[in-house]
């Protein structure tokens, strides 16, 4: 599965607490926002919350890639032991791809 990720201007910021869309609360001022559930933030409060959400998402992505690599490695081993050449090759390819992507993410994190 291949997805193309492109950055675009968000329509509205999202709430750091619940992920819901936020609206400006002061007329003509982008300094204060509130979501439909009543969570309110000013820009100074949103900045660290957004950074924390970003790092949590990166950590989840890294952990998921590691878990996928291990699952695929095990399935390649089981398939190979069972004489399932095609399945073994497919699982090994998926294993290598997950390891590669985890490595790319690790290099990104190391530079941060």
N, C-alpha and C positions, 0 to 999 in steps of 0.2 A: 504494500500500500504506500503510495507516494503522495505527499501533499506539498503544495507550494505555499509557503508562508510569506506574506508580504505585510509590511507595516503600512497602515493607513491611519488617517486621523480618526480617533474614536468619536462617535456621535455625542457621547456623554461620558463623564467619568463614572466608575462603578464604586460602590460602597466597599471600603476595606473590611467591614464586618460581615456583610451578608452577600456581597456581589451584585446587589440590585443597582439599577440605574439611579443616578443622583441628579438633582437639579440645583441651580443656584438659588439661594434663599434671599439674598439681598439684591434688590433691583439694580442691574447694571454693574454688579460687583462679582468677579469670579472668586472672591475670597472665602465665601461660605457656601457649603453644599449640604443637602440633606437627601436621604433616600426615602422611599415610600413607607418604610417601616419606622422612620423617625430618627435613624442614626444621623447625627450631624457632625460635620467636620469643617474646620477651616483649612486652608492650604498647608499651614505649618504642621497640622496634625496628620494630614493625608500623606505627606511625603514619606515619613518613616514607615507608615502602615503599608504603603504601596511597595516600598523596598522589601519589607519583610515578606509580603505575599509573593513577590518575585523570587526571592531566595528559597522560600518554601516550595514553590513550583519547580524550581531547578533541582532541588534536593529530591523531590518526588520523581522527576524525570530520570535522574541519575540512578536512584534506587530501582526503579522499574526496569531500566535497561540492564542493570546488573542481574536482576531476577530473571529477566527474559533470556539473557545469555546463559545463565545456569540451567534453566529449563530446557533450552534448545540443545545445550551440550549433553545433558542427560538423555534426551530423546534421541539424539544422534548415536549415542553409545548403545542404547537399547535397540534401536533399529539396526545398527550394524551387527550386533550380536545375534539378532534374529534373521540375518541374511536379507534384510530389506534395503537393498542398495539405493534405490531411488529415494526412499524416505530418509535414509541416513544422510545422503547428499543434500537433500532439501533442508533437513534440520541443521546440518553443519553450516550450510550457507547462512541460515537465519542466525545461528550462534555467532558466526564471524561478523555479520552485519551489526548485531546488537553490541558486540565488543567494540567494533569500530566506532559506532555512535557514542558509546559511553566514553571512549577515549577522546573523541572530539569535545564532548562536554567537560571532561576532566581538564583538558588543556585550556578551555575557556575559563573554568573555575580557578585554575592555577594562575592565570594572568590577571584575574580579578583580585 
